Amino acid sequence: MAEPDIAQKAPYGVELEPGDYWWCQCGKSKKQPLCDSSHKGGEFKPVKFTITEKKIYWLCACKHTNNKPFCDRTHRKL
């Protein structure tokens, strides 16, 4: 399996409204940390997640988290 592109080695703090979102798993999206369909034709697919409370969420940018789409500080080991 190929490795995803690392968008940055720190999480994105994003204020999100309640609703469904698609997290970029390939690292190629120009709308990081959310998907813009740049993965088309590749092996990575976006990860759907649902937000129920408006607040700031820390979403993974290194694409190596074990808690997709949320940052688990894996970027510190890269």
Order of alpha helices (4+ residues) and beta strands (2+ residues): beta-beta-beta-beta
